[in-house]
């Protein structure tokens, strides 16, 4: 009986290939959690609002979503995501997300901002949301005023609503 020997050439190539793949894998950058003074929910929401004002809806979505990832109960992040949904024409999701934002408000300022957010969603949706959309805007305006009268955005969007109607 003849014993078969493995030729060195048959195992050298696979060995080199496996070693090379292991070496390259070891040199790849490791995933790490971003730690920065600018990687805060507040900063991402601020960026998201600026992007939203400039019509960059997808970029704003990224910023608001990152804020929500950093703090899942941060009301302004949910408010921003609700506005993004409304700008995309998904008013049902926008209102649902705004309700989540209202649930997570931590202070009067956030409460007023969420009321203004609802006003904006109603303005964007108009009759697609409800035939009495103006009354819904007025209700949110009243809520914002009860919390505190010094919130110019509420007055601005109420004026826009009256002009649209």
C-alpha positions as CSV (number, residue, x, y, z in Angstrom):
1,X,0.0,0.0,0.0
2,X,1.3,3.4,-1.0
3,X,1.0,6.3,1.4
4,X,0.1,9.6,-0.2
5,X,2.1,12.6,0.9
6,X,0.9,16.1,0.8
7,X,2.9,18.3,-1.4
8,X,4.2,21.5,0.2
9,X,2.8,23.6,-2.6
10,X,-0.8,22.4,-1.9
11,X,-0.9,23.7,1.7
12,X,1.3,26.8,1.4
13,X,-1.2,28.9,-0.6
14,X,-4.2,28.3,1.7
15,X,-2.0,28.9,4.8
16,X,-0.8,32.3,3.4
17,X,-4.3,33.3,2.5
18,X,-5.7,32.5,6.0
19,X,-2.8,34.3,7.7
20,X,-3.2,37.4,5.5
21,X,-6.9,37.6,6.3
22,X,-6.3,37.3,10.0
23,X,-3.6,40.0,9.8
24,X,-5.8,42.4,7.9
25,X,-8.7,41.8,10.3
26,X,-6.5,42.6,13.2
27,X,-5.5,45.9,11.7
28,X,-9.1,47.1,11.2
29,X,-10.3,50.0,13.4
30,X,-12.3,49.0,16.4
31,X,-15.8,50.3,16.9
32,X,-16.0,52.7,19.8
33,X,-18.6,54.9,21.4
34,X,-18.3,58.5,20.4
35,X,-17.5,60.6,23.4
36,X,-17.4,64.3,22.7
37,X,-18.7,67.6,24.1
38,X,-20.7,67.9,20.9
39,X,-22.2,64.4,20.9
40,X,-25.1,65.4,23.1
41,X,-28.9,65.2,22.5
42,X,-29.1,69.0,22.9
43,X,-26.5,69.6,20.2
44,X,-28.0,67.1,17.8
45,X,-31.5,68.7,18.2
46,X,-30.1,72.1,17.6
47,X,-28.4,70.9,14.4
48,X,-31.6,69.1,13.4
49,X,-33.7,72.3,13.8
50,X,-31.2,74.2,11.7
51,X,-31.3,71.6,9.0
52,X,-35.1,71.4,9.1
53,X,-35.2,75.2,8.6
54,X,-33.0,74.8,5.5
55,X,-35.2,72.1,4.0
56,X,-32.7,69.3,4.6
57,X,-35.2,66.8,5.9
58,X,-33.1,63.6,5.7
59,X,-30.1,65.2,7.4
60,X,-32.4,66.6,10.1
61,X,-33.8,63.1,10.6
62,X,-30.3,61.8,11.2
63,X,-29.7,64.5,13.9
64,X,-33.0,64.0,15.7
65,X,-32.6,60.2,15.6
66,X,-29.0,60.5,17.0
67,X,-30.4,62.6,19.8
68,X,-33.0,60.0,20.6
69,X,-30.4,57.3,20.6
70,X,-28.4,59.2,23.1
71,X,-31.4,59.9,25.3
72,X,-34.5,57.8,24.4
73,X,-36.7,60.0,26.7
74,X,-35.5,63.4,25.3
75,X,-38.7,65.2,24.3
76,X,-37.1,67.6,21.8
77,X,-35.7,64.7,19.9
78,X,-39.1,63.1,19.5
79,X,-40.6,66.5,18.6
80,X,-38.0,66.8,15.8
81,X,-38.8,63.4,14.5
82,X,-42.5,64.2,14.5
83,X,-41.8,67.3,12.4
84,X,-39.7,65.3,10.0
85,X,-42.5,62.8,9.6
86,X,-45.0,65.7,8.9
87,X,-42.6,67.3,6.4
88,X,-42.4,63.9,4.6
89,X,-46.3,63.9,4.5
90,X,-46.8,61.1,7.1
91,X,-49.0,63.1,9.4
92,X,-50.3,60.1,11.4
93,X,-46.7,59.2,12.4
94,X,-45.9,62.8,13.0
95,X,-48.8,63.2,15.5
96,X,-48.0,59.9,17.1
97,X,-44.4,60.9,17.6
98,X,-45.5,64.3,19.0
99,X,-47.6,62.5,21.6
100,X,-44.5,60.6,22.6
101,X,-42.7,63.9,22.9
102,X,-45.4,65.2,25.2
103,X,-45.1,62.1,27.4
104,X,-41.4,62.8,27.9
105,X,-41.5,66.5,28.6
106,X,-39.4,67.5,31.6
107,X,-40.3,71.1,32.2
108,X,-42.5,74.0,31.1
109,X,-40.1,75.0,28.2
110,X,-40.3,71.5,26.7
111,X,-44.1,71.5,27.2
112,X,-44.5,74.8,25.3
113,X,-42.2,73.6,22.6
114,X,-44.2,70.4,22.1
115,X,-47.4,72.5,21.8
116,X,-45.7,74.5,19.1
117,X,-44.6,71.3,17.5
118,X,-48.2,70.1,17.4
119,X,-49.2,73.5,15.9
120,X,-46.6,73.0,13.1
121,X,-47.8,69.5,12.3
122,X,-51.4,70.7,12.1
123,X,-50.3,73.5,9.8
124,X,-48.4,71.2,7.5
125,X,-51.3,68.7,7.4
126,X,-54.2,71.1,7.4
127,X,-57.4,69.4,6.2
128,X,-55.5,66.1,5.6
129,X,-55.4,65.7,9.3
130,X,-58.7,67.1,10.3
131,X,-61.3,69.5,8.7
132,X,-61.2,71.5,12.0
133,X,-57.4,71.8,11.9
134,X,-57.6,75.5,12.9
135,X,-59.3,74.6,16.1
136,X,-56.6,72.1,16.9
137,X,-54.0,74.8,16.3
138,X,-55.9,77.2,18.6
139,X,-56.1,74.5,21.3
140,X,-52.4,74.0,21.2
141,X,-51.8,77.7,21.2
142,X,-54.0,78.0,24.4
143,X,-52.0,75.3,26.0
144,X,-48.7,77.0,25.2
145,X,-50.0,80.3,26.6
146,X,-51.3,78.7,29.8
147,X,-47.8,77.3,30.4
148,X,-46.3,80.7,29.9
149,X,-47.1,83.7,27.7
150,X,-43.5,84.4,26.7
151,X,-43.1,82.0,23.8
152,X,-42.9,84.0,20.5
153,X,-43.0,80.8,18.4
154,X,-46.5,80.0,19.5
155,X,-47.7,83.5,18.5
156,X,-45.9,83.2,15.2
157,X,-47.4,79.9,14.2
158,X,-50.9,81.0,15.4
159,X,-50.5,84.0,13.0
160,X,-49.5,81.7,10.2
161,X,-52.5,79.5,10.9
162,X,-54.9,82.5,10.7
163,X,-53.3,83.6,7.5
164,X,-53.7,80.1,6.0
165,X,-57.3,79.8,7.0
